[in-house]
Amino acid sequence: MADIKSPEERSKNMAAIKSRNTKPEVYLRKKLFSIGVRYRLGVDNIPGHPDLWLKKYNTAVFVHGCFWHRHKNCRYAYMPKSRIDFWSSKFDANILRDRYVQDLLYSQNIKCLIVWECTVRKMQKDTIVCEEVTAAIVDFLCSKDLFLEL
Ligand SMILES: [Zn+2]
């Protein structure tokens, strides 16, 4: 099909695509900030070096890439068609490390929130999903629960 869009239209499209493709971690961070949740980045004294550390809520937040962290039943967690042994051992190591970090956080009574990349993508596309997920996060932060995965 021929490209019949004017340059202005095209650059508008590109801008829309770009804003939709904001890194999930940055998107979630901005969302949390907008509802008054304050965080620290790059905290290295908390197990697993969480993407965000919410001191007030004693919560480590991880935005997990579905491919690398093997999100169960997620279409982004596909298996590459070649070098299957290489990928399998890499994925197994990632899964083990994640489990280890979660156990460590649990044993230290630190709350652990995992938000999958595909969940953030859905939030970016759909405001209702965005509000639902945000509400679930707030509920979790204010609860006594130690683990939530969204
Ligand atoms: Zn996923």
Backbone and ligand atoms as CSV (ligand in chain L), in Angstrom:
chain,resi,resn,atom,element,x,y,z
A,1,MET,N,N,0.842,-1.193,0.000
A,1,MET,CA,C,0.000,0.000,0.000
A,1,MET,C,C,0.882,1.250,0.000
A,2,ALA,N,N,0.486,2.222,-0.806
A,2,ALA,CA,C,1.270,3.459,-0.899
A,2,ALA,C,C,1.114,4.281,0.382
A,3,ASP,N,N,2.136,5.002,0.703
A,3,ASP,CA,C,2.088,5.868,1.887
A,3,ASP,C,C,1.490,7.202,1.474
A,4,ILE,N,N,0.231,7.405,1.801
A,4,ILE,CA,C,-0.452,8.619,1.340
A,4,ILE,C,C,-0.590,9.668,2.438
A,5,LYS,N,N,0.092,9.453,3.530
A,5,LYS,CA,C,0.004,10.429,4.628
A,5,LYS,C,C,0.898,11.625,4.354
A,6,SER,N,N,0.440,12.789,4.746
A,6,SER,CA,C,1.279,13.994,4.635
A,6,SER,C,C,2.397,13.897,5.662
A,7,PRO,N,N,3.480,14.637,5.460
A,7,PRO,CA,C,4.576,14.604,6.451
A,7,PRO,C,C,4.099,14.955,7.862
A,8,GLU,N,N,3.139,15.918,7.940
A,8,GLU,CA,C,2.662,16.323,9.276
A,8,GLU,C,C,1.951,15.152,9.958
A,9,GLU,N,N,1.069,14.518,9.160
A,9,GLU,CA,C,0.340,13.371,9.710
A,9,GLU,C,C,1.305,12.286,10.160
A,10,ARG,N,N,2.302,12.061,9.310
A,10,ARG,CA,C,3.239,10.997,9.612
A,10,ARG,C,C,3.997,11.283,10.910
A,11,SER,N,N,4.440,12.519,11.065
A,11,SER,CA,C,5.215,12.814,12.277
A,11,SER,C,C,4.311,12.767,13.510
A,12,LYS,N,N,3.023,13.081,13.313
A,12,LYS,CA,C,2.078,12.962,14.417
A,12,LYS,C,C,1.939,11.483,14.815
A,13,ASN,N,N,1.834,10.629,13.798
A,13,ASN,CA,C,1.777,9.184,14.052
A,13,ASN,C,C,2.998,8.706,14.808
A,14,MET,N,N,4.149,9.135,14.351
A,14,MET,CA,C,5.392,8.699,14.975
A,14,MET,C,C,5.435,9.124,16.437
A,15,ALA,N,N,4.957,10.341,16.692
A,15,ALA,CA,C,4.951,10.841,18.074
A,15,ALA,C,C,4.032,9.974,18.935
A,16,ALA,N,N,2.865,9.606,18.364
A,16,ALA,CA,C,1.905,8.789,19.111
A,16,ALA,C,C,2.522,7.429,19.411
A,17,ILE,N,N,3.180,6.857,18.406
A,17,ILE,CA,C,3.805,5.550,18.601
A,17,ILE,C,C,4.880,5.656,19.675
A,18,LYS,N,N,5.656,6.721,19.598
A,18,LYS,CA,C,6.742,6.890,20.560
A,18,LYS,C,C,6.200,6.975,21.993
A,19,SER,N,N,5.108,7.749,22.186
A,19,SER,CA,C,4.609,7.904,23.552
A,19,SER,C,C,3.981,6.602,24.048
A,20,ARG,N,N,3.439,5.815,23.098
A,20,ARG,CA,C,2.896,4.511,23.500
A,20,ARG,C,C,4.012,3.560,23.886
A,21,ASN,N,N,5.175,3.787,23.315
A,21,ASN,CA,C,6.283,2.855,23.533
A,21,ASN,C,C,7.261,3.320,24.609
A,22,THR,N,N,6.821,4.250,25.430
A,22,THR,CA,C,7.668,4.658,26.543
A,22,THR,C,C,8.062,3.424,27.329
A,23,LYS,N,N,9.275,3.406,27.804
A,23,LYS,CA,C,9.717,2.248,28.592
A,23,LYS,C,C,8.721,1.985,29.716
A,24,PRO,N,N,8.292,0.730,29.870
A,24,PRO,CA,C,7.285,0.416,30.888
A,24,PRO,C,C,7.646,0.935,32.276
A,25,GLU,N,N,8.916,0.810,32.614
A,25,GLU,CA,C,9.341,1.233,33.945
A,25,GLU,C,C,9.120,2.737,34.147
A,26,VAL,N,N,9.431,3.505,33.115
A,26,VAL,CA,C,9.273,4.961,33.203
A,26,VAL,C,C,7.791,5.322,33.297
A,27,TYR,N,N,6.990,4.617,32.521
A,27,TYR,CA,C,5.549,4.883,32.536
A,27,TYR,C,C,4.971,4.630,33.931
A,28,LEU,N,N,5.324,3.480,34.508
A,28,LEU,CA,C,4.776,3.120,35.813
A,28,LEU,C,C,5.248,4.109,36.893
A,29,ARG,N,N,6.500,4.474,36.789
A,29,ARG,CA,C,7.094,5.423,37.721
A,29,ARG,C,C,6.324,6.761,37.698
A,30,LYS,N,N,6.043,7.226,36.492
A,30,LYS,CA,C,5.318,8.505,36.358
A,30,LYS,C,C,3.901,8.389,36.898
A,31,LYS,N,N,3.291,7.231,36.644
A,31,LYS,CA,C,1.930,7.000,37.132
A,31,LYS,C,C,1.917,7.042,38.657
A,32,LEU,N,N,2.861,6.356,39.278
A,32,LEU,CA,C,2.918,6.327,40.739
A,32,LEU,C,C,3.167,7.729,41.290
A,33,PHE,N,N,4.069,8.439,40.652
A,33,PHE,CA,C,4.363,9.813,41.086
A,33,PHE,C,C,3.104,10.664,41.031
A,34,SER,N,N,2.313,10.482,39.957
A,34,SER,CA,C,1.119,11.311,39.748
A,34,SER,C,C,0.062,11.079,40.827
A,35,ILE,N,N,0.098,9.910,41.486
A,35,ILE,CA,C,-0.864,9.677,42.568
A,35,ILE,C,C,-0.214,9.884,43.937
A,36,GLY,N,N,0.972,10.460,43.934
A,36,GLY,CA,C,1.585,10.868,45.196
A,36,GLY,C,C,2.520,9.859,45.827
A,37,VAL,N,N,2.794,8.762,45.116
A,37,VAL,CA,C,3.719,7.766,45.647
A,37,VAL,C,C,5.146,8.188,45.310
A,38,ARG,N,N,5.971,8.298,46.338
A,38,ARG,CA,C,7.364,8.705,46.122
A,38,ARG,C,C,8.276,7.488,46.184
A,39,TYR,N,N,9.304,7.530,45.367
A,39,TYR,CA,C,10.165,6.359,45.240
A,39,TYR,C,C,11.617,6.780,45.108
A,40,ARG,N,N,12.491,5.802,45.264
A,40,ARG,CA,C,13.900,6.005,44.948
A,40,ARG,C,C,14.318,5.003,43.889
A,41,LEU,N,N,15.223,5.447,43.031
A,41,LEU,CA,C,15.747,4.591,41.969
A,41,LEU,C,C,17.146,4.133,42.353
A,42,GLY,N,N,17.539,2.979,41.795
A,42,GLY,CA,C,18.921,2.527,41.951
A,42,GLY,C,C,19.335,2.268,43.385
A,43,VAL,N,N,18.391,1.837,44.217
A,43,VAL,CA,C,18.727,1.499,45.598
A,43,VAL,C,C,19.462,0.164,45.598
A,44,ASP,N,N,20.654,0.120,46.215
A,44,ASP,CA,C,21.414,-1.131,46.119
A,44,ASP,C,C,21.526,-1.894,47.433
A,45,ASN,N,N,20.856,-1.415,48.484
A,45,ASN,CA,C,20.906,-2.165,49.745
A,45,ASN,C,C,19.623,-2.965,49.990
A,46,ILE,N,N,18.819,-3.098,48.951
A,46,ILE,CA,C,17.602,-3.913,49.036
A,46,ILE,C,C,17.801,-5.114,48.106
A,47,PRO,N,N,17.463,-6.338,48.588
A,47,PRO,CA,C,17.678,-7.518,47.743
A,47,PRO,C,C,17.067,-7.349,46.346
A,48,GLY,N,N,17.832,-7.757,45.342
A,48,GLY,CA,C,17.335,-7.749,43.973
A,48,GLY,C,C,17.457,-6.424,43.248
A,49,HIS,N,N,17.997,-5.416,43.914
A,49,HIS,CA,C,18.107,-4.069,43.323
A,49,HIS,C,C,16.819,-3.677,42.595
A,50,PRO,N,N,15.757,-3.441,43.352
A,50,PRO,CA,C,14.465,-3.158,42.701
A,50,PRO,C,C,14.530,-1.932,41.785
A,51,ASP,N,N,13.636,-1.905,40.809
A,51,ASP,CA,C,13.555,-0.754,39.904
A,51,ASP,C,C,13.142,0.493,40.673
A,52,LEU,N,N,12.217,0.304,41.607
A,52,LEU,CA,C,11.782,1.411,42.460
A,52,LEU,C,C,11.762,0.930,43.909
A,53,TRP,N,N,12.137,1.814,44.801
A,53,TRP,CA,C,12.051,1.502,46.230
A,53,TRP,C,C,11.126,2.524,46.877
A,54,LEU,N,N,10.015,2.010,47.446
A,54,LEU,CA,C,9.045,2.890,48.100
A,54,LEU,C,C,9.259,2.771,49.601
A,55,LYS,N,N,10.074,3.663,50.122
A,55,LYS,CA,C,10.479,3.568,51.523
A,55,LYS,C,C,9.261,3.620,52.453
A,56,LYS,N,N,8.376,4.573,52.177
A,56,LYS,CA,C,7.211,4.773,53.026
A,56,LYS,C,C,6.365,3.502,53.122
A,57,TYR,N,N,6.344,2.726,52.060
A,57,TYR,CA,C,5.528,1.515,52.017
A,57,TYR,C,C,6.356,0.249,52.173
A,58,ASN,N,N,7.644,0.423,52.443
A,58,ASN,CA,C,8.529,-0.733,52.630
A,58,ASN,C,C,8.393,-1.715,51.463
A,59,THR,N,N,8.338,-1.162,50.268
A,59,THR,CA,C,8.009,-1.977,49.096
A,59,THR,C,C,9.052,-1.861,47.997
A,60,ALA,N,N,9.494,-3.036,47.540
A,60,ALA,CA,C,10.383,-3.102,46.383
A,60,ALA,C,C,9.534,-3.366,45.147
A,61,VAL,N,N,9.703,-2.535,44.123
A,61,VAL,CA,C,8.911,-2.685,42.899
A,61,VAL,C,C,9.820,-3.130,41.756
A,62,PHE,N,N,9.381,-4.177,41.091
A,62,PHE,CA,C,10.109,-4.663,39.915
A,62,PHE,C,C,9.194,-4.601,38.704
A,63,VAL,N,N,9.662,-3.957,37.655
A,63,VAL,CA,C,8.938,-4.026,36.388
A,63,VAL,C,C,9.661,-5.081,35.568
A,64,HIS,N,N,9.012,-6.232,35.442
A,64,HIS,CA,C,9.665,-7.383,34.814
A,64,HIS,C,C,9.373,-7.453,33.318
A,65,GLY,N,N,10.431,-7.544,32.527
A,65,GLY,CA,C,10.258,-7.825,31.104
A,65,GLY,C,C,9.747,-9.252,30.957
A,66,CYS,N,N,8.668,-9.421,30.194
A,66,CYS,CA,C,8.019,-10.735,30.102
A,66,CYS,C,C,8.942,-11.772,29.463
A,67,PHE,N,N,9.752,-11.356,28.513
A,67,PHE,CA,C,10.640,-12.274,27.811
A,67,PHE,C,C,11.744,-12.781,28.741
A,68,TRP,N,N,12.444,-11.883,29.374
A,68,TRP,CA,C,13.588,-12.262,30.206
A,68,TRP,C,C,13.188,-12.967,31.488
A,69,HIS,N,N,12.065,-12.538,32.041
A,69,HIS,CA,C,11.660,-13.104,33.331
A,69,HIS,C,C,10.607,-14.200,33.170
A,70,ARG,N,N,10.320,-14.577,31.935
A,70,ARG,CA,C,9.443,-15.701,31.608
A,70,ARG,C,C,8.066,-15.597,32.246
A,71,HIS,N,N,7.341,-14.575,31.862
A,71,HIS,CA,C,5.966,-14.424,32.322
A,71,HIS,C,C,5.135,-15.617,31.844
A,72,LYS,N,N,4.527,-16.315,32.795
A,72,LYS,CA,C,3.767,-17.535,32.451
A,72,LYS,C,C,2.576,-17.216,31.553
A,73,ASN,N,N,2.405,-18.024,30.530
A,73,ASN,CA,C,1.272,-17.905,29.602
A,73,ASN,C,C,1.184,-16.551,28.913
A,74,CYS,N,N,2.312,-15.877,28.771
A,74,CYS,CA,C,2.312,-14.561,28.139
A,74,CYS,C,C,2.923,-14.688,26.742
A,75,ARG,N,N,2.324,-14.010,25.801
A,75,ARG,CA,C,2.803,-14.166,24.420
A,75,ARG,C,C,4.183,-13.550,24.213
A,76,TYR,N,N,4.585,-12.667,25.105
A,76,TYR,CA,C,5.924,-12.068,24.976
A,76,TYR,C,C,7.024,-13.013,25.487
A,77,ALA,N,N,6.606,-14.025,26.220
A,77,ALA,CA,C,7.594,-14.953,26.778
A,77,ALA,C,C,7.783,-16.156,25.853
A,78,TYR,N,N,7.922,-15.881,24.569
A,78,TYR,CA,C,8.096,-16.962,23.596
A,78,TYR,C,C,9.513,-17.528,23.683
A,79,MET,N,N,9.665,-18.726,23.129
A,79,MET,CA,C,10.996,-19.343,23.094
A,79,MET,C,C,11.618,-19.093,21.717
A,80,PRO,N,N,12.814,-18.512,21.682
A,80,PRO,CA,C,13.473,-18.290,20.387
A,80,PRO,C,C,13.629,-19.617,19.633
A,81,LYS,N,N,13.649,-19.525,18.321
A,81,LYS,CA,C,13.638,-20.744,17.506
A,81,LYS,C,C,15.020,-21.402,17.386
A,82,SER,N,N,16.062,-20.647,17.639
A,82,SER,CA,C,17.396,-21.248,17.568
A,82,SER,C,C,18.115,-21.093,18.905
A,83,ARG,N,N,19.185,-21.875,19.065
A,83,ARG,CA,C,20.001,-21.875,20.289
A,83,ARG,C,C,19.133,-22.073,21.530
A,84,ILE,N,N,18.271,-23.060,21.418
A,84,ILE,CA,C,17.282,-23.291,22.479
A,84,ILE,C,C,17.953,-23.628,23.816
A,85,ASP,N,N,19.049,-24.410,23.756
A,85,ASP,CA,C,19.750,-24.752,24.999
A,85,ASP,C,C,20.288,-23.506,25.694
A,86,PHE,N,N,20.873,-22.618,24.892
A,86,PHE,CA,C,21.426,-21.373,25.420
A,86,PHE,C,C,20.342,-20.560,26.114
A,87,TRP,N,N,19.228,-20.371,25.414
A,87,TRP,CA,C,18.147,-19.574,25.986
A,87,TRP,C,C,17.535,-20.244,27.204
A,88,SER,N,N,17.346,-21.550,27.113
A,88,SER,CA,C,16.723,-22.265,28.232
A,88,SER,C,C,17.527,-22.094,29.508
A,89,SER,N,N,18.858,-22.218,29.396
A,89,SER,CA,C,19.646,-22.120,30.631
A,89,SER,C,C,19.653,-20.678,31.143
A,90,LYS,N,N,19.637,-19.716,30.218
A,90,LYS,CA,C,19.558,-18.313,30.628
A,90,LYS,C,C,18.242,-18.040,31.364
A,91,PHE,N,N,17.159,-18.517,30.764
A,91,PHE,CA,C,15.835,-18.292,31.360
A,91,PHE,C,C,15.728,-18.975,32.716
A,92,ASP,N,N,16.236,-20.218,32.789
A,92,ASP,CA,C,16.177,-20.941,34.065
A,92,ASP,C,C,16.913,-20.161,35.154
A,93,ALA,N,N,18.076,-19.605,34.785
A,93,ALA,CA,C,18.858,-18.832,35.759
A,93,ALA,C,C,18.075,-17.593,36.202
A,94,ASN,N,N,17.414,-16.936,35.257
A,94,ASN,CA,C,16.628,-15.750,35.610
A,94,ASN,C,C,15.494,-16.099,36.566
A,95,ILE,N,N,14.811,-17.190,36.262
A,95,ILE,CA,C,13.682,-17.611,37.095
A,95,ILE,C,C,14.156,-17.940,38.504
A,96,LEU,N,N,15.296,-18.667,38.585
A,96,LEU,CA,C,15.848,-19.021,39.899
A,96,LEU,C,C,16.226,-17.776,40.686
A,97,ARG,N,N,16.858,-16.819,40.005
A,97,ARG,CA,C,17.289,-15.592,40.674
A,97,ARG,C,C,16.072,-14.810,41.190
A,98,ASP,N,N,15.034,-14.723,40.353
A,98,ASP,CA,C,13.825,-14.004,40.778
A,98,ASP,C,C,13.214,-14.650,42.021
A,99,ARG,N,N,13.180,-15.978,42.002
A,99,ARG,CA,C,12.596,-16.696,43.135
A,99,ARG,C,C,13.434,-16.462,44.403
A,100,TYR,N,N,14.746,-16.485,44.214
A,100,TYR,CA,C,15.669,-16.253,45.334
A,100,TYR,C,C,15.445,-14.853,45.929
A,101,VAL,N,N,15.347,-13.864,45.056
A,101,VAL,CA,C,15.129,-12.480,45.504
A,101,VAL,C,C,13.799,-12.358,46.243
A,102,GLN,N,N,12.769,-12.995,45.701
A,102,GLN,CA,C,11.452,-12.919,46.349
A,102,GLN,C,C,11.494,-13.555,47.739
A,103,ASP,N,N,12.189,-14.692,47.859
A,103,ASP,CA,C,12.320,-15.340,49.169
A,103,ASP,C,C,13.071,-14.449,50.155
A,104,LEU,N,N,14.119,-13.814,49.650
A,104,LEU,CA,C,14.939,-12.952,50.490
A,104,LEU,C,C,14.134,-11.747,50.991
A,105,LEU,N,N,13.383,-11.146,50.105
A,105,LEU,CA,C,12.542,-10.005,50.489
A,105,LEU,C,C,11.515,-10.452,51.527
A,106,TYR,N,N,10.908,-11.600,51.261
A,106,TYR,CA,C,9.897,-12.138,52.164
A,106,TYR,C,C,10.489,-12.361,53.548
A,107,SER,N,N,11.698,-12.952,53.577
A,107,SER,CA,C,12.328,-13.265,54.858
A,107,SER,C,C,12.702,-11.992,55.614
A,108,GLN,N,N,12.860,-10.884,54.894
A,108,GLN,CA,C,13.198,-9.615,55.551
A,108,GLN,C,C,11.967,-8.748,55.760
A,109,ASN,N,N,10.801,-9.354,55.484
A,109,ASN,CA,C,9.543,-8.645,55.689
A,109,ASN,C,C,9.399,-7.389,54.818
A,110,ILE,N,N,9.998,-7.465,53.644
A,110,ILE,CA,C,9.895,-6.352,52.690
A,110,ILE,C,C,8.852,-6.724,51.648
A,111,LYS,N,N,7.954,-5.797,51.384
A,111,LYS,CA,C,6.914,-6.062,50.393
A,111,LYS,C,C,7.520,-6.078,48.990
A,112,CYS,N,N,6.987,-6.960,48.170
A,112,CYS,CA,C,7.505,-7.122,46.814
A,112,CYS,C,C,6.354,-6.984,45.811
A,113,LEU,N,N,6.489,-6.011,44.938
A,113,LEU,CA,C,5.474,-5.800,43.898
A,113,LEU,C,C,6.113,-6.030,42.534
A,114,ILE,N,N,5.555,-6.996,41.814
A,114,ILE,CA,C,6.034,-7.238,40.454
A,114,ILE,C,C,4.960,-6.786,39.482
A,115,VAL,N,N,5.331,-5.891,38.591
A,115,VAL,CA,C,4.402,-5.484,37.542
A,115,VAL,C,C,5.009,-5.929,36.219
A,116,TRP,N,N,4.299,-6.790,35.528
A,116,TRP,CA,C,4.803,-7.315,34.270
A,116,TRP,C,C,4.718,-6.255,33.180
A,117,GLU,N,N,5.695,-6.315,32.300
A,117,GLU,CA,C,5.768,-5.399,31.162
A,117,GLU,C,C,4.454,-5.371,30.366
A,118,CYS,N,N,3.844,-6.558,30.155
A,118,CYS,CA,C,2.622,-6.580,29.339
A,118,CYS,C,C,1.468,-5.890,30.063
A,119,THR,N,N,1.488,-5.904,31.393
A,119,THR,CA,C,0.458,-5.192,32.161
A,119,THR,C,C,0.611,-3.687,31.950
A,120,VAL,N,N,1.862,-3.223,31.978
A,120,VAL,CA,C,2.090,-1.790,31.767
A,120,VAL,C,C,1.690,-1.400,30.334
A,121,ARG,N,N,1.985,-2.278,29.380
A,121,ARG,CA,C,1.585,-2.008,27.989
A,121,ARG,C,C,0.070,-1.846,27.891
A,122,LYS,N,N,-0.660,-2.712,28.624
A,122,LYS,CA,C,-2.125,-2.610,28.616
A,122,LYS,C,C,-2.570,-1.302,29.272
A,123,MET,N,N,-1.875,-0.915,30.339
A,123,MET,CA,C,-2.193,0.354,31.011
A,123,MET,C,C,-2.002,1.525,30.050
A,124,GLN,N,N,-0.942,1.437,29.247
A,124,GLN,CA,C,-0.629,2.521,28.323
A,124,GLN,C,C,-1.682,2.650,27.232
A,125,LYS,N,N,-2.323,1.527,26.916
A,125,LYS,CA,C,-3.301,1.520,25.824
A,125,LYS,C,C,-4.710,1.829,26.296
A,126,ASP,N,N,-5.008,1.554,27.562
A,126,ASP,CA,C,-6.400,1.552,28.012
A,126,ASP,C,C,-6.497,2.226,29.392
A,127,THR,N,N,-7.199,3.355,29.432
A,127,THR,CA,C,-7.247,4.110,30.688
A,127,THR,C,C,-7.984,3.358,31.791
A,128,ILE,N,N,-8.966,2.523,31.404
A,128,ILE,CA,C,-9.699,1.771,32.432
A,128,ILE,C,C,-8.760,0.757,33.093
A,129,VAL,N,N,-7.998,0.057,32.265
A,129,VAL,CA,C,-7.010,-0.886,32.797
A,129,VAL,C,C,-6.020,-0.138,33.678
A,130,CYS,N,N,-5.612,1.017,33.201
A,130,CYS,CA,C,-4.649,1.832,33.943
A,130,CYS,C,C,-5.174,2.147,35.342
A,131,GLU,N,N,-6.433,2.569,35.417
A,131,GLU,CA,C,-7.015,2.906,36.720
A,131,GLU,C,C,-7.158,1.666,37.604
A,132,GLU,N,N,-7.555,0.539,36.994
A,132,GLU,CA,C,-7.720,-0.700,37.768
A,132,GLU,C,C,-6.398,-1.164,38.366
A,133,VAL,N,N,-5.363,-1.140,37.532
A,133,VAL,CA,C,-4.058,-1.603,38.007
A,133,VAL,C,C,-3.542,-0.656,39.095
A,134,THR,N,N,-3.710,0.638,38.860
A,134,THR,CA,C,-3.251,1.622,39.840
A,134,THR,C,C,-3.965,1.412,41.180
A,135,ALA,N,N,-5.275,1.161,41.121
A,135,ALA,CA,C,-6.050,0.925,42.350
A,135,ALA,C,C,-5.550,-0.333,43.062
A,136,ALA,N,N,-5.238,-1.371,42.280
A,136,ALA,CA,C,-4.733,-2.615,42.871
A,136,ALA,C,C,-3.389,-2.375,43.554
A,137,ILE,N,N,-2.567,-1.535,42.943
A,137,ILE,CA,C,-1.259,-1.224,43.536
A,137,ILE,C,C,-1.447,-0.477,44.859
A,138,VAL,N,N,-2.344,0.510,44.849
A,138,VAL,CA,C,-2.588,1.294,46.071
A,138,VAL,C,C,-3.108,0.381,47.186
A,139,ASP,N,N,-4.053,-0.499,46.844
A,139,ASP,CA,C,-4.584,-1.459,47.833
A,139,ASP,C,C,-3.451,-2.293,48.432
A,140,PHE,N,N,-2.581,-2.761,47.549
A,140,PHE,CA,C,-1.468,-3.592,48.011
A,140,PHE,C,C,-0.545,-2.814,48.941
A,141,LEU,N,N,-0.200,-1.587,48.542
A,141,LEU,CA,C,0.726,-0.783,49.346
A,141,LEU,C,C,0.170,-0.554,50.746
A,142,CYS,N,N,-1.155,-0.415,50.827
A,142,CYS,CA,C,-1.774,-0.114,52.108
A,142,CYS,C,C,-2.148,-1.379,52.887
A,143,SER,N,N,-1.909,-2.542,52.290
A,143,SER,CA,C,-2.277,-3.797,52.944
A,143,SER,C,C,-1.084,-4.358,53.722
A,144,LYS,N,N,-1.342,-5.487,54.394
A,144,LYS,CA,C,-0.247,-6.165,55.095
A,144,LYS,C,C,0.367,-7.256,54.229
A,145,ASP,N,N,-0.168,-7.420,53.030
A,145,ASP,CA,C,0.351,-8.450,52.130
A,145,ASP,C,C,1.802,-8.146,51.770
A,146,LEU,N,N,2.554,-9.232,51.559
A,146,LEU,CA,C,3.977,-9.042,51.235
A,146,LEU,C,C,4.271,-9.235,49.752
A,147,PHE,N,N,3.326,-9.766,49.012
A,147,PHE,CA,C,3.635,-10.056,47.606
A,147,PHE,C,C,2.435,-9.807,46.709
A,148,LEU,N,N,2.694,-9.120,45.600
A,148,LEU,CA,C,1.654,-8.964,44.581
A,148,LEU,C,C,2.322,-8.938,43.212
A,149,GLU,N,N,1.662,-9.621,42.302
A,149,GLU,CA,C,2.150,-9.698,40.928
A,149,GLU,C,C,0.996,-9.264,40.051
A,150,LEU,N,N,1.242,-8.293,39.198
A,150,LEU,CA,C,0.150,-7.797,38.346
A,150,LEU,C,C,0.532,-7.910,36.879
L,1,ZN,ZN,ZN,3.584,-10.688,30.083
